[in-house]
Amino acid sequence: MARFIEGNELNSELEKIIERAEKELIIISPFIKLHERIKDKLRLKIDNESIEIIVVFGKNHDDKNKSFSLEDINFLKTFPNIEIRYEKRLHAKYYANENSAILTSMNLYDFSMNNNIEFGILTKKDSLIENFVGKVAGDSLDESAFNHFIGVIDNSELYFKREPKYKSGWLGLRSDYTGSETITNKFDSSFKQNGDFVDLRKSTIPGYCIRSGQKIKFNPKRPFTSESFAEWVKLKKQDHPETYCHFSGEPSNGETNYLRPVLKKNWIKAKEQHKF
C-alpha cells in the first residue's frame, strides 16, 4: 500500500528502511553526503556480509566529487557486500529494502534532509525484493518502480564492488564467511576531491596515521591510513583514544583521536605550518 509522507516522517521512514534491511538495501540518489543519523543506521550493517548494498549516484559528469564526498565513499567502501555505481543522467531518488521503498524528491544529502521541503511515496509489502532479481509482489506502483530502478542499476557504470568470500563446505555448498574482497575500484584511479575534502594521493604535506604511526599525507579530516580507517569505522566512537600525533608522529599516549588528531602542544605549530 502506498502512502504520502513528508518532513520528519520522510526522514524517519528513510532511516527505518536502512535499519530494517536484512537482505538488500538500494540507495539511488544523484547527490550523496551522509547525515550522521544515516551513518549511524548504516554502521549497524557494517559487519553483516549477508546484506547486499547497492548505491547509485549521478550528475556532475566532469567533476563527480560534487556529487559524492570522498569521506562517504571511503566509509561505504568498508562494507563487506556493496556495489557503488554511477549514472550521469540520474535525477530520480529511490531507497528500498526487501520490504519497503520510498520514491522521493529528497537526495541522500544532509542539507536536503535538514532544510528543503521534500516529500515521498512510501510503499510497504511482505516481500518487495526476492533474491534481488526475483518477481515483485504487490500493486502496480511497487512493481513498476522496482523494475524501473533495476534497469537504472543495470545501465549504470560500476565504480566499486566488494563481495564476501566463503569456504566451500560439503558437496561444494557455501560454508563459513572468510572475509571480503574488492573486485572493482575505479575511485582510487579516477576520483578527485576539492573543497573540504583532500585528495590524499596528490597532497604533498606530510602527516602520520594516528593509529599505526605510518607516514601519510597531512589531513586532519582523515588522519588514518585506509586500513586504520576501516578499523576505526567499526568502533563507532569519534573520541576513541589513538596512539600517535597526526602532525609530529610522536606517541600521544591516548591524547589524540579522530576529532583531535594533533596533540595540544603541537596544534598552533601545525596550523602555522600547514595553514589549515
Disulfide bonds with the S-S distance in Angstrom:
none
